[in-house]
Amino acid sequence: MQTLENDSTAVACLATDSEAPAASYEAVRFNAMKHGILSRLAVLAHEDGAEFADLLAALLDEHQPAGMTERHLIEELATIIWRKRRVLLAEGAKINEGLKSTLSSPKSVMPSAAPFQRGLSGENTDLRDLFDSTPEDNAESLKSAELDLAAGQKAAAILRKGGANAYEKARRALIPESRDWWDDQVADEEHPATAEGLAEFIRVSLEPICYRMVQEARFTPAIKAQTVGEGLRAHMLEKLNRYETHLDRKFERTLAMLLKLKSLRGG
């Protein structure tokens, strides 16, 4: 029969048992983080293991487990929180996927955003430009489009009135960008450099585009809301929402079990 004096292992154990409980706890408190089965399985190869370790360490600090069972429950809480993080990432990916698909369909989004407005057909419109615009951008676009439209209408009125130099007066009435566009049309022989040619250009090309730009700028907030609404596609998130609810309930049960165990130990 071995005696205590001849058993170095027993001596070491006795020395450890004689130390203060707090010191013993400090020496092993992070064992679950390094050796826990759940932590090895919870973090995937492409995920940040240090981030999970920080999460687990914070939970260990908060609950200060008294034994292996409590540490296991704390590690379970960490894995549930980690999985909920994945759910949020998956939800964001699904929303982005829906938005990407919706942004490629301006012909369906824009008329739906303002169903009682004419001129919002979505033709020749890149929804990404509207979606990324700020309120300041919208205000500037609206102001520019309204000035362009008013200038075109003024030029058309000059041409209808006629008189000496009506063509030159109408051309000068256009804003510089529209005047350059008209000059390019003449150079490309799309229209003749006459009052009749300019009037047709204003009626067929300039006014419809200016009117569309005014409508787009006015209804950009509604177009954004419509885009987000169609991009969310709630039916695609239903399974993720159910899984998140399952994790919430599992978290509640695990935390309740941990608190009950600690209460029993205290009692």
C-alpha angles and dihedrals in degrees: 000000000000119000125218091247092057096046110080091183092056091048090052091049091049091050091050093048090051093058121095114278091236092057091048090050092050090053095056105022094107097044091104090055092054102033107020115127093219095053091054091053100037099062114068122214094258095046128092107261091188090059091053090047090054090050092050093045090053091052091047089052091050099047102025099206118227096203147005094277093056091046090052091052090049091051088050089055090051093052091049091052089047091052091049087055088056091050090056090049091049091048091052090049091052092049092049090049090052093046091050090053093045094048089059091058107063092150091067100034103049100050088047092051092060106014095175096051124092122218098041097106094133092235113153092358126130106209090200090069092053093042093053095045122110126222087258090053090050092051092049092047092049093049092048094046093048091050091049092048093047091049091050092049090049091051091049090051091052090052093049091051091050123186134133115342092358091147095053092044091051092047091052090049091065119092113256095258094051091043090054090048090052092049090052089051090053092046090051089048092240089131134011118249092250137110090255092050093049092047090053091048091052093047099042104032116011104043096046092051093046091048091049091050091050091051093046092051093047094049100036093113090052091045090052092049091049091049093051092045093052092041095054094066096188093202089065090055096048096093091047091050091051091049091049090052089051090053092048091054092045090051091051092049093047093047091047090051091050094049092046091051092050090048091052091049090050091049 
